[in-house]
Amino acid sequence: MNNIDALKQELVETVKAANDIAALEDVRVTALGKKGKVTDMMKTLGSLAPEERKKIGQALNLLKDEISAEIDARAATLKKAALAERLHNEKMDVTLGPRPFPQGALHPITRTMEELAAIFADFGFSVAEGPEIEDDFHNFTALNFPAGHPARQMHDTFYLPDAAGEEGAEQAPADQKRLLRTHTSTVQVHVMQNRKPPIRVIIPGRTYRSDYDQTHTPMFHQLEGLMIDKTAHMGHLKGCLTELCKRFFEVDNLPTRFRPSFFPFTEPSAEMDIGCSRGKGELKIGEGSDWLEILGCGMVHPNVLKNCGIDAEEYQGFAFGMGVERMAMLKYGIPDLRTFFESDLRWLKHYGFGPQETF
């Protein structure tokens, strides 16, 4: 029995000393294999007396079970440690797709706004932003829209409910009525109210009107521009916009013209056209026999300056506004404005804005 106890102690220490699964397997073979130490002791049972054989046999079977349990426990510990080490050393980002994987690209609207902003940055314009939920004053009154102007009507403007719509509530003043801004010109008002001239800003952003067809959507993007100082005049406006179109459309000899128009917030007002040619179902910007309307502009109306707290006797300026979707459609040959918002990867790839394969 003393030999069995000594063997048990020896084998348990050997099991605990094994530092990997391979070493532990060697211990198992040494202890319990066909030529193992426990097996060798069991082979001597035939030479013992019946009573002693029974006693020694039971002790060896118990030793065999105990050593097997020790080996299993040590194996579980070693496997857990090996897994932990592997997890630490073999990190993998499971959010990534298989390589090569598509790399995202900017949406054409975002790219167009960034292109325009970069051009105006060269002209010294900074970017201004403002709220998309506005009041009637900033959206209409301050911009010299008369009380009965059609743009104020419900069929054009998304008005928001307020306390005035609740039973027993006092009717809100007209200038405080909330709405989704119909143009980014509202930010011009905020800028003029909070900054002193000279002012030179562009205002890109989302606008909202109740309309939906091939060239109109309920939500669309505009880019406004505003310059206020003591010497600004129509010539500066024309030069700025002509250079803008040449750079954006990448046409050096781009014919332009300015036609008289009307906007409540500018006087005089103009529509800007650029030269183009139409033939074989294609529109080509540049030299040609046709014209294409591109944007609206004009000198800021003195009433707008007064409404924003600027002395119209000392300062003057110009403003312009363009539809970002329209600029993108013309540059990239996109016929339908609605497709910008359909999230169709096939459409994006067709016009060169889809994910690009990387290696």
C-alpha positions as CSV (number, residue, x, y, z in Angstrom):
1,M,0.0,0.0,0.0
2,N,2.9,2.3,0.7
3,N,4.1,1.8,-2.9
4,I,0.6,2.8,-4.2
5,D,0.5,6.0,-2.0
6,A,4.0,7.0,-3.2
7,L,3.1,6.3,-6.8
8,K,-0.1,8.4,-6.5
9,Q,1.9,11.3,-5.1
10,E,4.5,11.0,-7.9
11,L,1.9,10.9,-10.7
12,V,-0.2,13.7,-9.3
13,E,2.9,16.0,-9.2
14,T,3.8,14.9,-12.7
15,V,0.3,15.8,-13.9
16,K,0.4,19.2,-12.3
17,A,3.8,19.9,-13.8
18,A,2.6,19.3,-17.4
19,N,2.4,22.7,-19.1
20,D,0.6,21.8,-22.3
21,I,-1.7,19.1,-23.8
22,A,1.2,17.2,-25.4
23,A,3.1,16.9,-22.1
24,L,-0.1,15.8,-20.3
25,E,-0.6,13.1,-22.9
26,D,2.9,11.8,-22.2
27,V,2.0,11.7,-18.5
28,R,-1.2,9.7,-19.2
29,V,0.7,7.1,-21.3
30,T,3.4,6.9,-18.6
31,A,0.8,6.3,-15.9
32,L,-2.1,4.5,-17.5
33,G,-0.8,3.1,-20.8
34,K,-0.2,-0.6,-21.6
35,K,3.3,-0.2,-20.2
36,G,2.4,2.4,-17.7
37,K,3.3,2.4,-14.0
38,V,-0.2,1.6,-12.8
39,T,-0.6,-1.1,-15.4
40,D,2.7,-2.7,-14.3
41,M,1.5,-2.8,-10.7
42,M,-1.8,-4.4,-11.7
43,K,0.2,-7.2,-13.5
44,T,1.6,-8.3,-10.2
45,L,-1.8,-9.0,-8.7
46,G,-1.7,-12.7,-9.9
47,S,1.1,-13.5,-7.6
48,L,-0.7,-12.3,-4.5
49,A,-3.0,-14.2,-2.0
50,P,-6.7,-13.9,-2.7
51,E,-7.4,-11.5,0.1
52,E,-4.4,-9.3,-0.5
53,R,-5.1,-9.4,-4.3
54,K,-8.6,-8.1,-3.6
55,K,-7.4,-5.3,-1.4
56,I,-4.5,-4.2,-3.7
57,G,-6.7,-4.5,-6.8
58,Q,-9.3,-2.2,-5.3
59,A,-6.6,0.3,-4.3
60,L,-5.1,0.2,-7.8
61,N,-8.5,0.7,-9.5
62,L,-9.1,3.7,-7.2
63,L,-5.6,5.1,-8.1
64,K,-6.4,4.6,-11.8
65,D,-9.7,6.6,-11.4
66,E,-8.0,9.4,-9.4
67,I,-5.1,9.8,-11.8
68,S,-7.6,9.9,-14.7
69,A,-9.6,12.6,-12.9
70,E,-6.4,14.6,-12.3
71,I,-5.5,14.3,-15.9
72,D,-8.9,15.5,-17.1
73,A,-8.9,18.4,-14.7
74,R,-5.4,19.5,-15.8
75,A,-6.5,19.1,-19.5
76,A,-9.5,21.4,-18.9
77,T,-7.2,24.0,-17.3
78,L,-4.6,23.9,-20.1
79,K,-7.3,24.1,-22.8
80,K,-8.9,27.2,-21.2
81,A,-5.5,28.9,-20.9
82,A,-4.7,28.1,-24.5
83,L,-8.0,29.5,-25.7
84,A,-7.5,32.7,-23.6
85,E,-4.0,33.1,-25.1
86,R,-5.3,32.6,-28.6
87,L,-8.1,35.1,-28.2
88,H,-5.6,37.6,-26.9
89,N,-3.2,37.1,-29.7
90,E,-5.5,36.4,-32.7
91,K,-7.8,39.4,-32.6
92,M,-10.3,39.8,-35.4
93,D,-12.8,42.6,-36.2
94,V,-16.0,40.6,-37.0
95,T,-17.6,43.8,-38.3
96,L,-15.4,43.8,-41.3
97,G,-16.4,42.0,-44.4
98,P,-14.1,39.6,-46.2
99,R,-11.2,41.2,-48.1
100,P,-11.2,42.6,-50.6
101,F,-14.2,44.5,-49.3
102,P,-16.1,47.6,-50.7
103,Q,-15.0,50.9,-49.5
104,G,-17.8,53.5,-49.1
105,A,-18.0,56.7,-51.1
106,L,-19.6,60.1,-50.6
107,H,-23.2,60.5,-51.8
108,P,-23.4,62.8,-54.9
109,I,-25.2,65.5,-52.9
110,T,-22.5,65.5,-50.2
111,R,-19.8,65.6,-52.8
112,T,-21.5,68.4,-54.7
113,M,-21.8,70.5,-51.5
114,E,-18.2,69.9,-50.6
115,E,-17.1,70.8,-54.1
116,L,-19.1,74.1,-54.0
117,A,-17.8,74.9,-50.5
118,A,-14.2,74.4,-51.5
119,I,-14.6,76.8,-54.5
120,F,-16.2,79.5,-52.3
121,A,-13.5,79.0,-49.7
122,D,-11.0,80.2,-52.3
123,F,-13.3,83.3,-52.7
124,G,-13.0,84.0,-49.0
125,F,-16.5,82.8,-48.0
126,S,-17.0,80.9,-44.7
127,V,-19.8,78.4,-44.1
128,A,-22.8,79.3,-41.8
129,E,-25.6,77.0,-40.6
130,G,-28.9,77.5,-38.9
131,P,-32.1,75.8,-37.7
132,E,-34.3,73.8,-40.1
133,I,-37.4,74.6,-38.0
134,E,-38.0,78.3,-38.3
135,D,-40.6,81.0,-37.6
136,D,-42.6,83.0,-40.1
137,F,-40.5,86.1,-39.4
138,H,-37.1,84.6,-40.4
139,N,-38.6,82.6,-43.3
140,F,-40.8,85.3,-44.9
141,T,-41.3,88.6,-43.1
142,A,-37.6,89.5,-42.7
143,L,-36.9,88.6,-46.3
144,N,-39.5,91.1,-47.6
145,F,-42.3,88.6,-48.5
146,P,-45.6,90.5,-48.5
147,A,-48.5,89.2,-46.4
148,G,-50.4,87.6,-49.3
149,H,-47.4,86.1,-51.1
150,P,-48.2,82.6,-52.5
151,A,-45.1,81.1,-50.9
152,R,-46.8,81.5,-47.5
153,Q,-49.7,79.3,-48.4
154,M,-50.2,75.8,-47.0
155,H,-49.8,74.2,-50.4
156,D,-46.1,75.3,-50.5
157,T,-45.0,75.4,-46.9
158,F,-45.0,72.7,-44.2
159,Y,-46.4,74.5,-41.1
160,L,-46.0,72.9,-37.7
161,P,-48.8,72.6,-35.1
162,D,-48.3,74.7,-32.0
163,A,-50.2,75.8,-28.8
164,A,-52.5,77.8,-30.9
165,G,-54.1,74.6,-32.3
166,E,-55.1,73.5,-28.8
167,E,-58.6,74.2,-27.5
168,G,-58.6,77.3,-25.4
169,A,-55.1,78.4,-26.3
170,E,-54.4,81.9,-27.5
171,Q,-53.7,82.3,-31.2
172,A,-49.9,82.6,-31.8
173,P,-48.7,85.8,-33.5
174,A,-48.2,85.3,-37.3
175,D,-44.4,86.0,-37.1
176,Q,-44.0,83.2,-34.5
177,K,-45.8,80.5,-36.5
178,R,-43.4,77.5,-36.8
179,L,-42.6,75.9,-40.1
180,L,-40.0,73.8,-41.9
181,R,-37.8,76.4,-43.7
182,T,-38.5,76.7,-47.4
183,H,-35.1,78.0,-48.2
184,T,-31.7,78.5,-46.6
185,S,-32.2,82.3,-46.9
186,T,-33.4,82.1,-43.3
187,V,-29.8,81.7,-42.2
188,Q,-28.9,84.9,-43.9
189,V,-31.3,86.7,-41.5
190,H,-29.7,85.0,-38.5
191,V,-26.2,85.9,-39.8
192,M,-27.1,89.6,-40.4
193,Q,-28.8,89.9,-37.0
194,N,-25.8,88.5,-35.2
195,R,-22.7,89.7,-37.1
196,K,-21.5,93.1,-38.1
197,P,-20.5,93.7,-41.7
198,P,-18.4,92.9,-43.7
199,I,-20.1,89.5,-44.1
200,R,-19.2,86.8,-46.6
201,V,-20.9,83.4,-46.1
202,I,-22.4,80.5,-47.9
203,I,-25.2,78.5,-46.4
204,P,-25.6,74.8,-47.5
205,G,-28.4,72.8,-46.0
206,R,-31.8,71.0,-46.3
207,T,-35.0,72.8,-47.2
208,Y,-38.6,71.7,-47.4
209,R,-41.5,72.4,-49.7
210,S,-44.7,70.5,-50.5
211,D,-43.9,69.2,-54.0
212,Y,-42.9,65.9,-55.6
213,D,-42.2,65.1,-59.2
214,Q,-39.2,64.5,-61.5
215,T,-37.6,67.8,-60.6
216,H,-39.0,68.4,-57.1
217,T,-38.9,66.5,-53.8
218,P,-40.4,67.5,-50.4
219,M,-36.9,67.7,-49.0
220,F,-34.0,69.1,-51.0
221,H,-30.8,70.9,-50.6
222,Q,-29.9,74.5,-51.3
223,L,-26.7,76.6,-51.1
224,E,-27.2,80.3,-50.5
225,G,-24.5,82.9,-50.6
226,L,-24.4,86.4,-49.0
227,M,-21.9,89.2,-49.1
228,I,-22.5,92.5,-47.3
229,D,-20.0,95.4,-47.2
230,K,-19.9,99.1,-48.2
231,T,-18.7,98.7,-51.8
232,A,-20.3,95.4,-53.1
233,H,-22.1,95.8,-56.5
234,M,-23.7,93.7,-59.3
235,G,-20.4,93.4,-61.1
236,H,-18.9,91.6,-58.1
237,L,-21.9,89.2,-58.0
238,K,-21.5,88.4,-61.7
239,G,-17.8,87.8,-61.5
240,C,-18.1,85.6,-58.5
241,L,-20.9,83.4,-60.0
242,T,-19.3,83.2,-63.4
243,E,-16.0,82.0,-61.9
244,L,-17.9,79.5,-59.7
245,C,-19.6,77.9,-62.7
246,K,-16.4,77.7,-64.7
247,R,-14.7,75.8,-61.9
248,F,-17.6,73.6,-60.9
249,F,-18.5,72.4,-64.4
250,E,-14.7,72.5,-65.4
251,V,-15.4,74.5,-68.5
252,D,-12.9,77.4,-69.1
253,N,-14.9,79.1,-71.9
254,L,-18.3,79.0,-70.3
255,P,-20.8,81.5,-71.8
256,T,-23.0,83.1,-69.1
257,R,-25.8,85.6,-69.1
258,F,-28.0,87.3,-66.4
259,R,-31.7,87.9,-67.1
260,P,-33.8,90.3,-65.1
261,S,-36.1,88.5,-62.7
262,F,-38.0,89.1,-59.4
263,F,-37.4,87.9,-55.9
264,P,-38.9,89.7,-52.8
265,F,-35.5,89.8,-51.0
266,T,-33.3,91.2,-53.8
267,E,-33.4,94.3,-56.0
268,P,-32.4,94.2,-58.7
269,S,-32.9,90.5,-59.2
270,A,-31.6,88.2,-61.9
271,E,-31.6,84.6,-63.2
272,M,-28.2,83.3,-64.3
273,D,-28.0,81.1,-67.4
274,I,-25.0,79.1,-68.7
275,G,-24.4,78.1,-72.3
276,C,-25.1,74.6,-73.5
277,S,-25.9,72.5,-76.5
278,R,-28.6,69.9,-76.9
279,G,-28.4,67.2,-79.5
280,K,-28.9,63.5,-79.9
281,G,-30.7,63.4,-76.5
282,E,-27.6,64.8,-74.7
283,L,-27.0,68.0,-72.8
284,K,-23.5,69.4,-73.0
285,I,-22.5,72.4,-70.9
286,G,-20.3,75.0,-72.7
287,E,-20.3,76.5,-76.1
288,G,-23.6,76.0,-77.9
289,S,-26.7,77.6,-79.2
290,D,-28.9,77.1,-76.1
291,W,-29.1,78.4,-72.6
292,L,-29.7,76.6,-69.2
293,E,-31.0,78.3,-66.1
294,I,-28.7,77.7,-63.2
295,L,-29.5,79.9,-60.2
296,G,-31.2,83.1,-58.9
297,C,-29.4,86.1,-57.5
298,G,-29.5,89.8,-56.9
299,M,-28.5,92.8,-54.7
300,V,-29.9,92.4,-51.2
301,H,-33.1,94.5,-50.9
302,P,-32.7,97.5,-48.5
303,N,-35.8,96.4,-46.6
304,V,-34.0,93.1,-45.8
305,L,-31.0,95.0,-44.5
306,K,-33.3,97.2,-42.3
307,N,-35.2,94.1,-41.0
308,C,-31.9,92.6,-39.9
309,G,-30.7,95.8,-38.2
310,I,-28.1,96.8,-40.8
311,D,-27.9,100.5,-42.1
312,A,-29.0,100.3,-45.7
313,E,-27.6,103.8,-46.3
314,E,-24.1,102.6,-45.4
315,Y,-24.1,98.9,-46.5
316,Q,-25.2,97.0,-49.5
317,G,-24.5,93.5,-50.7
318,F,-25.5,90.6,-53.0
319,A,-27.1,87.2,-52.5
320,F,-27.6,84.1,-54.6
321,G,-29.2,80.7,-54.2
322,M,-28.9,77.4,-56.1
323,G,-30.4,73.9,-55.8
324,V,-27.6,71.4,-54.9
325,E,-29.5,68.6,-56.6
326,R,-29.8,70.6,-59.8
327,M,-26.1,71.4,-59.8
328,A,-25.3,67.7,-59.3
329,M,-27.8,66.6,-62.0
330,L,-26.3,68.9,-64.6
331,K,-22.7,68.0,-63.8
332,Y,-23.1,64.3,-63.6
333,G,-25.9,63.8,-66.2
334,I,-28.6,62.6,-63.7
335,P,-32.1,63.0,-65.2
336,D,-34.4,62.4,-62.2
337,L,-34.0,64.2,-58.9
338,R,-36.0,61.6,-56.9
339,T,-33.3,58.9,-57.5
340,F,-30.9,60.8,-55.1
341,F,-33.0,59.6,-52.2
342,E,-33.8,56.0,-53.1
343,S,-30.6,54.4,-51.7
344,D,-30.2,52.2,-54.8
345,L,-26.6,50.9,-54.9
346,R,-27.0,50.1,-58.6
347,W,-27.8,53.7,-59.4
348,L,-24.9,55.0,-57.3
349,K,-22.5,52.6,-59.1
350,H,-23.8,53.6,-62.5
351,Y,-23.0,57.3,-61.9
352,G,-19.7,56.5,-60.2
353,F,-20.7,57.0,-56.6
354,G,-21.0,53.4,-55.4
355,P,-18.6,51.5,-53.1
356,Q,-15.2,51.0,-54.6
357,E,-13.4,47.6,-54.4
358,T,-10.1,47.8,-52.5
359,F,-7.3,45.3,-52.3
